[in-house]
Amino acid sequence: MSGGLYVHIPFCQKKCFYCAFAVSVLKHHWVDDYLSALSDEAGQCSSGTFDTVYIGGGSPSFLDEKNIARLFGTLSRCFDLNHASEVSFEMNPEDVSRAKLDALRSFGVNRVSLGAQSFSNEDLSFLGRCHDRERIFSTYDLLKVQGFRSISIDLMYGLPGQGRVQLLKDLDAAIHLSPEHISLYSLTLEAPSKFSVHPPDLPDPQTNADLFCFAKSRLESAGYRHYEVSNFCRPGFESRHNLNYWQGGDYIGLGVAAHSHQQGRRWWNIDQTKRYIERVKNGASPCAGEEVLDAEGRLRDALVFGLRMTDGVCLSQLEERFGAVIDESRQKQLEAMAEEGFLDFDKGKRCVKATLKGMLVLDELSVRLI
Ligand code: SF4
């Protein structure tokens, strides 16, 4: 087994108003049982070596330093993490403390993804976040002092009434901190978030597209490379864990709602924390479903996910890797998208990538290719 290891920590201090994940809010009394269940689930996996590890959520930083130690104790007992070149941990600014960072450093965490979302106190409060602008700055300083050399900042755009001027303030605040990586997501209304029930007045799609293009241009001029639809980085600081997803690689996911993929077999865990804990405690598998993709399905997925990356994909390489061919109808679909200006298609080299116009409607293009 190799590839990526993902571990899901579903706990949060509070539910953000835009959040559609099944998070467990303030369930401190579940943490102990959850970590036991994770340990049991990890024990059921065949031991393996992983290139990358990603602890995500939820809010992994909800765990205190004692439980962080327990989590990494489980992982290093069940798997060989000695060759993991990237070990990422998601943190919310309000959760960060020196003791937790000490623990993370001691267990080999070398990348922190910080959920900043905005540098405007007004917008942070609108989004239902627990931190303010000052807390982002103090947290970032602490991360640097503690020696973290690979930090990613999450930002949101497309907030009500947001124009270029407001977005520029957020971008410049992030650029000023100079993180190695910036993820930029559009605010969307997804059920069952609070915003999906009481929808705020979001910018229209054209304004949103304009904001994205503006942000891309500002980040690129500050030296960040746009390498995936929502991700920008300094050279060499791409998220290797996420690249593996987009490149159709193998990964194992542990915990509630976690997904796994091994050589075309995909499976996923149940998405309710309490049920996950009970199932594993009773010796049952937490798996809620699985599917097995044939060579053609794997090729199709690799094409669709590959178009998320600005480098795009080489069709011949995909065909060789999966032992299948791009069929005539999909080839025609790609050519049509190129004519419509959504793709750059080098027919000689058989390389295809999304144009900026295509990046803005990638979900629609994916549907056409499936
Ligand atoms: S957005 Fe993140 S921090 Fe907020 S509730 Fe959802 S998982 Fe938790």
Residues whose N, C-alpha, C, O or C-beta is under 5 A from the ligand:
A	BS01	SF4	C12 K14 K15 C16 C19 F21 V23 G57 G58 S59
